[in-house]
Amino acid sequence: MSKATNIIHLESVGSTNTYLAGRAVDLPHATVVSTYCQTAGRGQRGNSWESEPNKNLSFSVLLRPQNIIARQQFYISEAVSVAIVKTLKRYISNHRVSIKWPNDIYVDDLKICGILIENTLCGINISQSIVGVGLNVNQREFLSDAPNPISIINYIDRELSLDDLLEEVTKEMVATFDHYDTTQDFESLHKEYCSMLWRNDGFYPYSTPQGERFNARITNVAPDGILTLCDDQGNSRSFAFKEVMAIL
């Protein structure tokens, strides 16, 4: 299995993604920056990420794709999401661990992990990808108004070593990414990603930013990340990120 070649651990930092981006030019592929006290963690949609100090994992991984080009960048998100689900399933075996499109990680209907991927493009190529991950591990209670957070400890009722879990999950991430970047077997990756999608088994409620609500089922996620739903009237509807939201 591939491994993180360089782990930089910081006692405290505003954002591991921001720190890594500032140093990336001099760092090799698979470098990891981690902290157990992130003071300004960033999530999707501009949200902040709540993380009790010394209880959870906050880290970023530098990836340098060799064969995944700019128009295929969603494959990076798929590889990372699949790797994290596989890691969590080793600990949480009696509940469904899944990927909420595009790349939140859920246990049943509760969010256990957030991912923020920032790609730097150079023409048709991706010069670097910084993958930021916030994974709830040993935090039992959450004080923010986030609607549905959960931690590993809520399922297994024992604390995990953050150092050991960091090593395990980053190894899985780098190994999965390297495998598909090398083999370019993106069809297999995409099938695995789609099989892990949250709520991929029937009709569920959705809403648009304009306030429209409707029931639909997932029919496809395109290689560029576009989500296609079929509503309960039989209409096929496609959405980019932020154009539709699942209702909990």
C-alpha positions, 0 to 999 in steps of 0.5 A: 500500500502507498503511504504518506511520504511526509507528515507535517504535524502542527500543534495549531493552525487556522486551516491545514488547506491554507497552510499546505497551499502556501508551501506546496510548491516545495513539497512532494506528492502525498505530503500530509499536514495535520493538526488536532487544533484547527481554528478556522477550518473551512467546509463546502459552501463557505461553512466552518467546520466544528472540531473540538481540540485533540478529539478529531482529525483535521488534515490536508493531503497534497496530491499531484496527478499524473494522468487525471486531467482537468476535465476529469478532476471529479475522479479525485473526489471519488477516489478520496471519498471511496477511500474514507468510506473503506477506512470507516467501515473497518470501525463502523460495521453495523451501520451504513457508511456512505457518500452524500453527493458530492463528497460528504461522508455519512453514517446513516443520516448523520455527517461524520466527515467533510471534504474540501478539495482545491485543485490548481489547474494548468491548461488541461492539466492539474498541477496539484490537488489539496484535499482537506478532510475533517473527520469526527473521531472522539468528540461526543457532543457538538455545540454548533448549529450543524444539523447532523454531526456524529463521531466514530466514538458514538458508534464504538464507545471507545477512543481511537488513537488519532495518530494511528487513524491518521496514518491509516486513512491517509495511506488508504487515500494515497493508495486509492488515488495512486492506483486509479491515477496509474491504471486510469480505470476510471469506470471501476472507480466511478461504479464503486463511488456510485454504489456507495452513494447516500440515498441511492435506493429510492425517492427522497426529498430535495430542494433548490435555492429558489425554494422548490421542493420535490421528491426524486431518486438518484439515477446517475452522477456524471464523470464531471460530478453532475448529479441526475435525478428522476423526480416522482413525475418521471422528469429527469433533472441534472444539477451541478454542486450547490444547485440542489440540496437533499432535505434531511 
